[in-house]
Amino acid sequence: MDELLNEVVPQEDLERFEKKYHHELELDGEVTTETKFEYAFCLVRSRYTNDIRKGIMFLEELARTHTEGRRDYIYYLAFGNARIKNYDLSLNYCRAFLEIESNEQVRSLEEYIKKQSDKEIAKGMAVAGGAALVLGGILGLGFAMARNKQKRDKK
């Protein structure tokens, strides 16, 4: 799953679908569902977080307005959110997908997200624990220095 989530769309594909999207937008003022999905699919596989967020926005709109493709939109919403480490939302999309149908790839994505989320929580706890140790050490040193100063002042 790591490999799939780290796979990046070739820049020329992204540019080709972006060009197609903007061409349709300029021509009719509207973009077909297919073109918007193709562009969003490329965006969520981009190396850039802002592109992924833009793709997620398109997919959310598609999921709201085009129920016939909802299954695919929900999967790529889970995928895109996992790529930007928005694990809670990604898990919600996995669960929504699995309510529509059972799917091994989505179950694998769900398990992967749970593991990654747990790792992030553990990292956060380790950082907080380390900060508490440093603060405790500084306070201890401060108390020791204050005690030594009091002893010197009494002499």
Backbone hydrogen bonds in HBPLUS format (Angstrom, degrees):
<---DONOR---> <-ACCEPTOR-->    atom                        ^
c    i                          cat <-CA-CA->   ^        H-A-AA   ^      H-
h    n   atom  resd res      DA  || num        DHA   H-A  angle D-A-AA Bond
n    s   type  num  typ     dist DA aas  dist angle  dist       angle   num
A0005-LEU N   A0001-MET O   2.94 MM   4  6.20 165.4  1.96 159.1 162.3     1
A0006-ASN N   A0002-ASP O   2.93 MM   4  6.05 135.8  2.13 144.3 156.4     2
A0007-GLU N   A0003-GLU O   3.03 MM   4  6.05 113.3  2.49 138.9 153.3     3
A0007-GLU N   A0004-LEU O   3.36 MM   3  5.27 154.8  2.42  97.2 104.4     4
A0009-VAL N   A0045-ARG O   2.83 MM  36  5.30 157.3  1.88 131.5 137.6     5
A0013-ASP N   A0010-PRO O   2.99 MM   3  5.42 127.9  2.27 108.9 122.0     6
A0014-LEU N   A0010-PRO O   3.17 MM   4  6.58 162.6  2.20 156.3 161.0     7
A0015-GLU N   A0011-GLN O   2.90 MM   4  6.13 164.0  1.92 153.8 158.3     8
A0016-ARG N   A0012-GLU O   2.92 MM   4  6.00 152.2  1.99 139.4 147.2     9
A0017-PHE N   A0013-ASP O   3.00 MM   4  6.26 165.4  2.02 157.7 159.6    10
A0018-GLU N   A0014-LEU O   2.91 MM   4  6.02 148.7  2.01 146.4 156.0    11
A0019-LYS N   A0015-GLU O   2.91 MM   4  6.00 156.8  1.96 145.2 151.3    12
A0020-LYS N   A0016-ARG O   3.03 MM   4  6.27 156.5  2.08 142.5 149.0    13
A0021-TYR N   A0017-PHE O   2.94 MM   4  6.02 157.5  1.99 140.3 146.4    14
A0022-HIS N   A0018-GLU O   2.96 MM   4  6.21 168.7  1.98 153.4 155.5    15
A0023-HIS N   A0019-LYS O   2.85 MM   4  5.96 150.8  1.94 147.2 156.1    16
A0024-GLU N   A0020-LYS O   3.05 MM   4  6.26 164.7  2.07 151.3 153.9    17
A0025-LEU N   A0021-TYR O   3.03 MM   4  6.23 156.5  2.08 146.5 153.8    18
A0026-GLU N   A0022-HIS O   2.91 MM   4  6.07 154.8  1.97 145.7 151.5    19
A0027-LEU N   A0023-HIS O   2.93 MM   4  6.09 153.3  2.00 147.4 155.2    20
A0028-ASP N   A0024-GLU O   3.02 MM   4  6.04 172.9  2.02 156.7 156.4    21
A0029-GLY N   A0025-LEU O   2.79 MM   4  4.46 126.9  2.07 116.2 130.1    22
A0036-LYS N   A0032-THR O   2.99 MM   4  6.24 165.7  2.01 155.1 159.3    23
A0037-PHE N   A0033-THR O   2.89 MM   4  6.07 157.0  1.94 149.8 156.2    24
A0038-GLU N   A0034-GLU O   2.91 MM   4  6.14 164.0  1.94 151.0 155.4    25
A0039-TYR N   A0035-THR O   2.96 MM   4  6.12 162.4  1.99 151.0 155.6    26
A0040-ALA N   A0036-LYS O   2.89 MM   4  6.03 160.7  1.93 145.2 151.3    27
A0041-PHE N   A0037-PHE O   2.74 MM   4  5.88 159.6  1.78 155.1 160.8    28
A0042-CYS N   A0038-GLU O   3.09 MM   4  6.35 149.8  2.18 140.6 147.7    29
A0043-LEU N   A0039-TYR O   2.88 MM   4  6.15 159.7  1.92 150.4 156.7    30
A0044-VAL N   A0040-ALA O   2.96 MM   4  6.22 161.6  1.99 159.3 161.2    31
A0045-ARG N   A0042-CYS O   3.05 MM   3  5.24 145.4  2.17 104.0 114.7    32
A0046-SER N   A0043-LEU O   3.05 MM   3  5.08 164.2  2.07 110.8 112.6    33
A0051-ASP N   A0048-TYR O   3.11 MM   3  5.38 120.9  2.48 102.8 116.7    34
A0052-ILE N   A0048-TYR O   3.09 MM   4  6.46 158.9  2.13 152.3 158.5    35
A0053-ARG N   A0049-THR O   2.90 MM   4  6.19 161.3  1.94 155.4 160.1    36
A0054-LYS N   A0050-ASN O   2.99 MM   4  6.19 152.2  2.07 142.4 149.9    37
A0055-GLY N   A0051-ASP O   2.86 MM   4  6.17 157.2  1.92 153.0 159.3    38
A0056-ILE N   A0052-ILE O   2.90 MM   4  6.18 153.9  1.97 149.9 157.3    39
A0057-MET N   A0053-ARG O   2.99 MM   4  6.27 151.9  2.07 143.4 150.8    40
A0058-PHE N   A0054-LYS O   3.07 MM   4  6.44 158.5  2.12 150.0 154.8    41
A0059-LEU N   A0055-GLY O   2.90 MM   4  6.16 162.3  1.93 151.6 156.9    42
A0060-GLU N   A0056-ILE O   2.84 MM   4  6.05 154.1  1.91 151.1 157.8    43
A0061-GLU N   A0057-MET O   3.09 MM   4  6.35 159.1  2.14 147.6 152.8    44
A0062-LEU N   A0058-PHE O   2.89 MM   4  6.18 162.3  1.92 152.6 157.8    45
A0063-ALA N   A0059-LEU O   2.84 MM   4  6.01 158.2  1.89 148.7 154.5    46
A0064-ARG N   A0060-GLU O   3.09 MM   4  6.31 145.3  2.22 141.9 150.5    47
A0065-THR N   A0061-GLU O   2.98 MM   4  6.18 151.7  2.06 151.0 159.0    48
A0066-HIS N   A0062-LEU O   2.79 MM   4  5.42 151.8  1.86 154.2 156.2    49
A0069-GLY N   A0066-HIS O   3.33 MM   3  6.11 155.4  2.40 118.8 123.7    50
A0070-ARG N   A0067-THR O   3.18 MM   3  4.89 165.4  2.20 103.8 107.6    51
A0072-ASP N   A0069-GLY O   3.07 MM   3  5.70 117.3  2.48 117.3 129.7    52
A0073-TYR N   A0069-GLY O   3.12 MM   4  6.36 164.6  2.15 154.6 159.5    53
A0074-ILE N   A0070-ARG O   2.83 MM   4  5.97 163.6  1.85 158.3 161.7    54
A0075-TYR N   A0071-ARG O   3.11 MM   4  6.35 157.2  2.16 145.5 151.8    55
A0076-TYR N   A0072-ASP O   3.06 MM   4  6.30 169.5  2.07 154.9 156.6    56
A0077-LEU N   A0073-TYR O   2.86 MM   4  6.04 134.4  2.07 141.5 154.9    57
A0078-ALA N   A0074-ILE O   2.98 MM   4  6.25 155.7  2.04 148.3 153.7    58
A0079-PHE N   A0075-TYR O   2.89 MM   4  6.18 159.8  1.93 148.9 155.3    59
A0080-GLY N   A0076-TYR O   2.82 MM   4  5.80 167.5  1.84 139.0 142.9    60
A0081-ASN N   A0077-LEU O   3.03 MM   4  6.05 165.3  2.06 144.3 148.8    61
A0082-ALA N   A0078-ALA O   2.99 MM   4  6.11 148.7  2.09 143.4 152.2    62
A0083-ARG N   A0079-PHE O   3.02 MM   4  6.34 147.9  2.13 146.3 155.3    63
A0084-ILE N   A0080-GLY O   3.24 MM   4  6.63 139.4  2.42 143.4 153.2    64
A0086-ASN N   A0081-ASN O   2.79 MM   5  5.00 160.8  1.83 160.7 155.4    65
A0085-LYS N   A0082-ALA O   3.07 MM   3  4.84 159.2  2.12 102.9 106.7    66
A0090-SER N   A0086-ASN O   3.06 MM   4  6.22 158.1  2.11 150.9 157.7    67
A0091-LEU N   A0087-TYR O   2.86 MM   4  6.02 159.2  1.91 151.6 155.9    68
A0092-ASN N   A0088-ASP O   3.08 MM   4  6.38 152.1  2.16 143.5 151.2    69
A0093-TYR N   A0089-LEU O   3.02 MM   4  6.38 153.7  2.09 150.1 156.5    70
A0094-CYS N   A0090-SER O   2.95 MM   4  6.30 153.6  2.02 148.2 156.1    71
A0095-ARG N   A0091-LEU O   2.93 MM   4  6.19 164.5  1.96 153.1 156.6    72
A0096-ALA N   A0092-ASN O   2.92 MM   4  6.15 153.6  1.99 144.5 152.3    73
A0097-PHE N   A0093-TYR O   2.88 MM   4  6.08 157.0  1.94 148.4 154.2    74
A0098-LEU N   A0094-CYS O   2.89 MM   4  6.18 163.8  1.92 153.5 157.8    75
A0099-GLU N   A0095-ARG O   3.03 MM   4  6.27 127.9  2.31 138.9 151.8    76
A0099-GLU N   A0096-ALA O   3.25 MM   3  5.18 137.4  2.44  93.0 104.7    77
A0100-ILE N   A0097-PHE O   2.83 MM   3  5.20 133.4  2.04 106.6 120.0    78
A0101-GLU N   A0097-PHE O   3.00 MM   4  6.43 158.6  2.04 154.2 160.4    79
A0107-ARG N   A0103-ASN O   2.99 MM   4  6.27 153.8  2.06 148.3 156.6    80
A0108-SER N   A0104-GLU O   2.85 MM   4  6.08 154.2  1.91 149.0 155.8    81
A0109-LEU N   A0105-GLN O   2.95 MM   4  6.21 153.4  2.02 141.8 149.2    82
A0110-GLU N   A0106-VAL O   2.83 MM   4  6.05 156.7  1.89 147.4 154.0    83
A0111-GLU N   A0107-ARG O   2.95 MM   4  6.22 160.4  1.99 149.6 153.9    84
A0112-TYR N   A0108-SER O   2.91 MM   4  6.08 160.9  1.94 148.6 154.4    85
A0113-ILE N   A0109-LEU O   2.89 MM   4  6.08 161.6  1.92 152.2 156.8    86
A0114-LYS N   A0110-GLU O   3.00 MM   4  6.25 158.4  2.05 147.6 153.4    87
A0115-LYS N   A0111-GLU O   3.03 MM   4  6.31 160.9  2.07 151.3 155.7    88
A0116-GLN N   A0112-TYR O   2.90 MM   4  6.17 162.1  1.93 153.9 159.1    89
A0117-SER N   A0113-ILE O   2.81 MM   4  5.92 158.7  1.86 151.8 157.9    90
A0118-ASP N   A0114-LYS O   2.95 MM   4  6.17 157.8  2.00 146.5 152.4    91
A0119-LYS N   A0115-LYS O   2.96 MM   4  6.24 152.8  2.03 145.9 153.5    92
A0120-GLU N   A0116-GLN O   2.93 MM   4  6.23 156.3  1.99 149.3 155.3    93
A0121-ILE N   A0117-SER O   2.96 MM   4  6.24 156.9  2.02 149.9 156.2    94
A0122-ALA N   A0118-ASP O   2.90 MM   4  6.14 160.1  1.94 148.5 154.1    95
A0123-LYS N   A0119-LYS O   2.86 MM   4  6.11 156.0  1.92 149.7 156.3    96
A0124-GLY N   A0120-GLU O   2.96 MM   4  6.18 159.3  2.00 146.4 151.9    97
A0125-MET N   A0121-ILE O   2.92 MM   4  6.21 153.8  1.99 150.0 157.3    98
A0126-ALA N   A0122-ALA O   2.90 MM   4  6.12 152.5  1.97 146.9 154.7    99
A0127-VAL N   A0123-LYS O   2.91 MM   4  6.17 159.5  1.95 152.9 158.1   100
A0128-ALA N   A0124-GLY O   2.95 MM   4  6.14 161.8  1.99 145.5 150.9   101
A0129-GLY N   A0125-MET O   2.80 MM   4  5.95 156.6  1.85 145.4 152.5   102
A0130-GLY N   A0126-ALA O   2.85 MM   4  6.01 157.1  1.90 146.9 153.2   103
A0131-ALA N   A0127-VAL O   2.91 MM   4  6.14 156.0  1.97 148.3 155.0   104
A0132-ALA N   A0128-ALA O   2.95 MM   4  6.19 152.0  2.03 145.2 152.9   105
A0133-LEU N   A0129-GLY O   2.99 MM   4  6.28 152.5  2.07 146.3 153.5   106
A0134-VAL N   A0130-GLY O   3.01 MM   4  6.28 160.3  2.05 150.2 155.1   107
A0135-LEU N   A0131-ALA O   2.92 MM   4  6.11 166.0  1.94 150.5 154.7   108
A0136-GLY N   A0132-ALA O   2.84 MM   4  5.98 157.9  1.89 145.9 152.6   109
A0137-GLY N   A0133-LEU O   2.87 MM   4  6.09 153.9  1.94 146.2 153.3   110
A0138-ILE N   A0134-VAL O   2.92 MM   4  6.21 157.6  1.97 152.3 158.2   111
A0139-LEU N   A0135-LEU O   2.91 MM   4  6.15 164.5  1.94 153.0 157.2   112
A0140-GLY N   A0136-GLY O   2.86 MM   4  6.01 161.5  1.90 148.0 153.6   113
A0141-LEU N   A0137-GLY O   2.92 MM   4  6.06 158.6  1.97 146.3 152.1   114
A0142-GLY N   A0138-ILE O   2.88 MM   4  6.11 154.5  1.95 146.8 154.3   115
A0143-PHE N   A0139-LEU O   2.88 MM   4  6.19 158.0  1.93 154.1 159.3   116
A0144-ALA N   A0140-GLY O   2.97 MM   4  6.18 160.5  2.00 148.9 154.4   117
A0145-MET N   A0141-LEU O   2.93 MM   4  6.13 158.2  1.98 149.0 154.9   118
A0146-ALA N   A0142-GLY O   2.94 MM   4  6.13 154.0  2.01 145.1 152.7   119
A0147-ARG N   A0143-PHE O   2.90 MM   4  6.12 156.2  1.96 149.7 156.0   120
A0148-ASN N   A0144-ALA O   2.99 MM   4  6.21 159.6  2.03 148.0 153.1   121
A0149-LYS N   A0145-MET O   2.97 MM   4  6.17 152.9  2.05 144.3 151.8   122
A0150-GLN N   A0146-ALA O   2.97 MM   4  6.24 153.7  2.04 145.7 152.7   123
A0151-LYS N   A0147-ARG O   3.01 MM   4  6.31 155.1  2.07 148.0 154.5   124
A0152-ARG N   A0148-ASN O   3.03 MM   4  6.26 157.7  2.08 147.9 153.4   125
A0153-ASP N   A0149-LYS O   2.89 MM   4  6.08 155.7  1.95 149.4 156.4   126
A0154-LYS N   A0150-GLN O   3.12 MM   4  6.32 141.8  2.27 144.0 152.5   127
A0155-LYS N   A0152-ARG O   3.25 MM   3  5.42 138.3  2.44  99.6 110.5   128
